[in-house]
């Protein structure tokens, strides 16, 4: 009986530790990272067709970059909690570090390790360009988490990280480098960056509520992103404009509903879930943009919404 009890105790300890690290990396959010990469690969694919390139985007490289992206995202959220530990001790004592389930030093090592492995995996998948963009993304993450968070530069840094994540996907292209993409393709990561920056601005004070102005800024970000999808799909040789428009409409309706509720009642218990919804809805926005290259790209991106939503019921998104 003693051996059985010890095994059960060890099993509970492993589950508790695994759950703590899943919270630390915000497990549900990890599934919002690959759609960014898929979007980038879709943009490169559409651009290759536009310039008459014969070689397709490498699906193997796209998959590897998606894994690298998840590792980089996990490293960023882990380091976010490392740097925020003193503040979380007051506002969110249930988080893994202030609750004592993960030591702060362990979180630092884990987060830095994830960033390093993410860069290596991305380089292995897409060569020099993959490593360069992933390295830039890792550096932006470190700047945001450790230095820039909280101010205007921080909001822009967070948005830039997501924009770079989309650009990371473009390195899966065989014949076009990121710097060789047409202007319309390079504009999409900028739109994604702006949307995420606006949502980050709203999320800055979610633990204590948010000003209606911040929620309105997020609403503007949603509106601009929706309009950008329509402009892209109906002014270029889009492969699936109707599907993309439908996805963009779903994105607008989903985020618009929660933002309207948050604007009416900007309390923490309303703003927090609204931020979470806007993060998850990024998957739909990515899919809408990705439809410019065809249905398979749009469906590949939006497929990540199911695990993201499912896991968000067990683990916090924001």
C-alpha positions as CSV (number, residue, x, y, z in Angstrom):
1,X,0.0,0.0,0.0
2,X,2.9,2.3,0.7
3,X,4.2,1.9,-2.8
4,X,0.8,2.5,-4.3
5,X,0.3,5.6,-2.2
6,X,3.7,6.9,-3.2
7,X,2.9,6.4,-6.9
8,X,-0.4,8.2,-6.6
9,X,1.3,11.1,-4.8
10,X,4.0,11.3,-7.5
11,X,1.2,11.2,-10.2
12,X,-0.6,14.1,-8.5
13,X,2.6,16.0,-8.2
14,X,3.3,15.5,-12.0
15,X,-0.2,16.6,-12.9
16,X,0.1,19.7,-10.7
17,X,3.4,20.7,-12.2
18,X,2.2,20.1,-15.7
19,X,-0.9,22.2,-15.0
20,X,1.2,25.0,-13.6
21,X,3.5,25.1,-16.7
22,X,0.4,24.9,-19.0
23,X,-0.9,28.1,-17.2
24,X,2.5,29.7,-17.4
25,X,2.7,29.3,-21.2
26,X,-1.0,30.0,-21.6
27,X,-1.7,26.7,-23.4
28,X,-4.8,27.9,-25.2
29,X,-3.0,30.9,-26.7
30,X,-0.2,28.7,-28.2
31,X,-2.7,27.6,-30.8
32,X,-3.2,31.2,-32.0
33,X,0.5,31.3,-33.1
34,X,0.5,28.8,-36.0
35,X,-2.3,30.6,-37.9
36,X,0.0,33.6,-38.1
37,X,2.7,31.5,-39.7
38,X,0.1,29.9,-42.0
39,X,-1.1,33.3,-43.0
40,X,2.5,34.3,-43.8
41,X,3.0,31.2,-45.9
42,X,-0.3,31.9,-47.7
43,X,0.8,35.5,-48.5
44,X,4.1,34.1,-49.9
45,X,2.2,31.5,-52.0
46,X,-0.1,34.1,-53.4
47,X,2.9,36.4,-54.1
48,X,4.8,33.6,-55.9
49,X,1.8,33.0,-58.2
50,X,1.7,36.8,-58.9
51,X,5.3,36.9,-60.0
52,X,5.1,33.7,-61.9
53,X,7.4,31.6,-59.7
54,X,7.2,27.9,-60.3
55,X,8.4,26.6,-56.9
56,X,5.6,26.4,-54.3
57,X,5.8,27.3,-50.6
58,X,7.4,24.4,-48.6
59,X,4.7,22.8,-46.5
60,X,7.4,21.1,-44.5
61,X,9.0,24.4,-43.7
62,X,5.7,25.9,-42.8
63,X,5.0,23.1,-40.3
64,X,8.5,23.6,-38.8
65,X,8.0,27.3,-38.5
66,X,4.6,26.8,-36.9
67,X,6.3,24.7,-34.2
68,X,9.0,27.3,-33.8
69,X,6.4,30.0,-33.5
70,X,4.6,28.1,-30.7
71,X,7.9,27.7,-28.8
72,X,8.6,31.4,-29.2
73,X,5.1,32.3,-28.0
74,X,5.5,30.0,-25.0
75,X,8.8,31.6,-24.1
76,X,7.3,35.0,-24.3
77,X,4.3,34.2,-22.0
78,X,6.6,32.5,-19.5
79,X,9.0,35.5,-19.4
80,X,6.0,37.8,-19.1
81,X,5.0,36.0,-15.8
82,X,8.7,36.1,-14.7
83,X,8.9,39.9,-15.0
84,X,5.3,40.4,-13.7
85,X,5.8,38.3,-10.6
86,X,5.8,41.1,-8.1
87,X,2.7,42.7,-9.7
88,X,0.9,39.4,-10.0
89,X,1.6,38.7,-6.3
90,X,-0.8,41.6,-5.6
91,X,-3.3,41.4,-8.5
92,X,-3.2,37.7,-9.5
93,X,-1.8,35.6,-6.6
94,X,-3.3,32.5,-8.2
95,X,-0.8,32.6,-11.1
96,X,1.9,29.9,-11.1
97,X,4.8,32.0,-9.8
98,X,3.2,33.9,-6.9
99,X,1.3,30.8,-5.8
100,X,4.6,29.0,-5.5
101,X,3.8,26.2,-8.0
102,X,6.7,27.4,-10.3
103,X,9.7,29.2,-8.9
104,X,10.7,32.5,-10.5
105,X,14.2,31.2,-11.4
106,X,12.8,28.1,-13.1
107,X,10.4,30.3,-15.1
108,X,13.4,32.4,-16.3
109,X,15.4,29.4,-17.4
110,X,12.4,27.8,-19.0
111,X,11.3,31.0,-20.9
112,X,14.8,31.7,-22.2
113,X,15.2,28.1,-23.2
114,X,12.0,28.1,-25.2
115,X,13.0,31.3,-27.1
116,X,16.4,29.7,-28.0
117,X,14.9,26.5,-29.1
118,X,12.2,28.4,-31.1
119,X,14.9,30.2,-33.1
120,X,16.9,27.0,-33.7
121,X,13.8,25.2,-34.9
122,X,12.8,28.0,-37.2
123,X,16.3,28.2,-38.7
124,X,16.3,24.4,-39.3
125,X,12.9,24.7,-41.0
126,X,13.5,27.7,-43.2
127,X,17.3,28.4,-43.3
128,X,18.9,31.8,-42.7
129,X,15.8,33.9,-43.3
130,X,13.8,31.7,-40.8
131,X,16.5,32.1,-38.2
132,X,16.8,35.9,-38.8
133,X,13.1,36.6,-38.5
134,X,12.7,34.2,-35.5
135,X,15.7,35.9,-33.8
136,X,14.2,39.3,-34.4
137,X,10.9,38.0,-32.9
138,X,12.7,36.6,-29.9
139,X,14.4,40.0,-29.3
140,X,11.1,41.9,-29.6
141,X,9.6,39.5,-27.1
142,X,12.4,40.1,-24.6
143,X,12.2,43.9,-25.1
144,X,8.4,43.8,-24.5
145,X,8.5,41.6,-21.5
146,X,11.5,43.1,-19.8
147,X,11.6,46.8,-20.7
148,X,8.7,48.2,-22.8
149,X,5.6,46.7,-21.3
150,X,3.0,49.2,-20.1
151,X,3.6,52.2,-22.3
152,X,3.0,53.2,-25.9
153,X,6.2,51.5,-27.0
154,X,5.1,48.3,-25.3
155,X,1.8,48.2,-27.1
156,X,3.6,48.7,-30.4
157,X,6.2,46.0,-29.4
158,X,3.5,43.5,-28.7
159,X,1.9,44.3,-32.0
160,X,5.2,44.1,-33.8
161,X,5.8,40.6,-32.3
162,X,2.6,39.3,-34.0
163,X,3.5,41.0,-37.2
164,X,6.9,39.4,-37.2
165,X,5.2,36.1,-36.5
166,X,3.3,36.5,-39.8
167,X,6.5,37.5,-41.5
168,X,8.1,34.3,-40.1
169,X,5.7,32.3,-42.1
170,X,6.7,34.0,-45.4
171,X,10.2,32.5,-45.0
172,X,8.7,29.2,-46.0
173,X,8.7,30.5,-49.6
174,X,11.1,28.8,-51.9
175,X,11.8,31.6,-54.4
176,X,10.9,34.8,-52.6
177,X,12.5,36.3,-49.5
178,X,10.5,38.4,-47.1
179,X,12.1,41.6,-48.4
180,X,11.1,40.6,-51.9
181,X,7.3,40.4,-51.2
182,X,5.0,42.9,-52.9
183,X,3.7,45.8,-50.9
184,X,0.2,44.4,-50.5
185,X,1.6,41.2,-48.9
186,X,3.9,43.2,-46.5
187,X,0.9,45.4,-45.5
188,X,-0.9,42.4,-43.9
189,X,1.6,41.9,-41.1
190,X,1.3,45.6,-40.4
191,X,-2.5,45.3,-40.1
192,X,-2.1,42.3,-37.8
193,X,0.4,44.3,-35.7
194,X,-2.0,47.2,-35.4
195,X,-4.9,45.1,-34.3
196,X,-2.8,43.3,-31.6
197,X,-1.4,46.6,-30.4
198,X,-4.9,48.0,-30.0
199,X,-6.0,44.9,-28.1
200,X,-2.9,45.1,-25.9
201,X,-3.7,48.7,-25.1
202,X,-7.1,47.6,-23.8
203,X,-5.6,44.7,-21.9
204,X,-3.1,46.9,-20.1
205,X,-5.4,47.4,-17.1
206,X,-7.7,44.5,-17.4
207,X,-7.1,43.3,-13.9
208,X,-8.6,46.6,-12.5
209,X,-10.9,47.4,-15.3
210,X,-10.3,49.5,-18.4
211,X,-11.2,53.0,-19.6
212,X,-13.8,53.2,-22.3
213,X,-11.3,55.0,-24.5
214,X,-9.1,51.9,-24.5
215,X,-12.0,49.7,-25.4
216,X,-12.9,52.1,-28.3
217,X,-9.3,51.9,-29.5
218,X,-9.6,48.1,-29.7
219,X,-12.8,48.5,-31.6
220,X,-11.0,50.7,-34.1
221,X,-8.4,48.0,-34.5
222,X,-11.1,45.5,-35.3
223,X,-12.7,47.8,-37.8
224,X,-9.5,48.6,-39.6
225,X,-8.6,44.9,-39.7
226,X,-12.0,44.0,-41.2
227,X,-11.7,46.7,-43.8
228,X,-8.2,45.6,-44.7
229,X,-9.4,42.1,-45.4
230,X,-12.1,43.3,-47.7
231,X,-9.7,45.6,-49.6
232,X,-7.2,42.8,-50.0
233,X,-9.7,40.2,-51.2
234,X,-11.6,42.4,-53.6
235,X,-8.7,44.4,-55.1
236,X,-6.2,41.5,-55.8
237,X,-6.6,38.3,-57.6
238,X,-7.9,36.5,-54.5
239,X,-8.6,32.8,-54.8
240,X,-11.5,32.7,-52.4
241,X,-13.0,36.2,-51.8
242,X,-16.4,35.0,-50.7
243,X,-15.0,32.6,-48.0
244,X,-12.6,35.3,-46.8
245,X,-15.4,37.9,-46.6
246,X,-17.5,35.4,-44.6
247,X,-14.6,34.8,-42.2
248,X,-14.0,38.5,-41.8
249,X,-17.6,39.0,-41.0
250,X,-17.4,36.3,-38.4
251,X,-14.4,38.0,-36.9
252,X,-16.2,41.4,-36.8
253,X,-19.3,40.0,-35.2
254,X,-17.5,37.9,-32.6
255,X,-15.2,40.7,-31.4
256,X,-17.8,43.5,-31.9
257,X,-20.2,41.8,-29.5
258,X,-17.8,41.4,-26.7
259,X,-16.3,44.8,-27.1
260,X,-19.7,46.4,-27.0
261,X,-20.4,44.6,-23.8
262,X,-17.1,45.7,-22.3
263,X,-17.8,49.3,-23.4
264,X,-21.1,49.3,-21.6
265,X,-19.5,47.7,-18.4
266,X,-15.7,48.1,-18.3
267,X,-15.3,46.0,-15.2
268,X,-12.5,43.5,-14.9
269,X,-14.8,40.5,-15.1
270,X,-16.1,41.8,-18.5
271,X,-12.9,43.3,-19.9
272,X,-10.7,40.2,-19.2
273,X,-12.9,37.8,-21.2
274,X,-13.2,40.4,-24.0
275,X,-9.4,40.5,-24.3
276,X,-9.4,36.7,-24.4
277,X,-12.0,36.7,-27.2
278,X,-10.0,39.2,-29.2
279,X,-6.9,37.1,-28.9
280,X,-8.7,33.9,-30.0
281,X,-10.4,35.8,-32.8
282,X,-7.0,36.5,-34.3
283,X,-7.2,33.0,-35.7
284,X,-10.3,33.9,-37.7
285,X,-8.7,37.1,-38.9
286,X,-5.6,35.2,-40.0
287,X,-7.8,32.7,-41.9
288,X,-9.7,35.5,-43.6
289,X,-6.5,37.1,-44.9
290,X,-5.1,33.7,-45.8
291,X,-8.0,33.0,-48.1
292,X,-6.3,35.2,-50.7
293,X,-4.2,32.2,-51.5
294,X,-7.1,29.7,-51.5
295,X,-9.4,27.6,-49.4
296,X,-6.8,25.2,-48.1
297,X,-4.8,28.0,-46.5
298,X,-7.9,29.5,-44.9
299,X,-9.1,26.2,-43.5
300,X,-5.6,25.3,-42.3
301,X,-5.5,28.5,-40.3
302,X,-9.0,28.4,-38.9
303,X,-8.6,24.7,-37.8
304,X,-6.5,25.9,-34.9
305,X,-9.6,27.7,-33.4
306,X,-11.1,24.5,-32.1
307,X,-8.2,23.5,-29.7
308,X,-7.7,27.2,-28.8
309,X,-11.3,27.6,-27.7
310,X,-11.4,24.2,-26.0
311,X,-8.3,24.8,-24.0
312,X,-9.4,28.3,-23.1
313,X,-12.1,26.8,-21.0
314,X,-9.5,25.2,-18.7
315,X,-6.7,27.8,-18.9
316,X,-6.7,31.6,-18.9
317,X,-6.1,33.3,-22.2
318,X,-5.3,36.8,-20.8
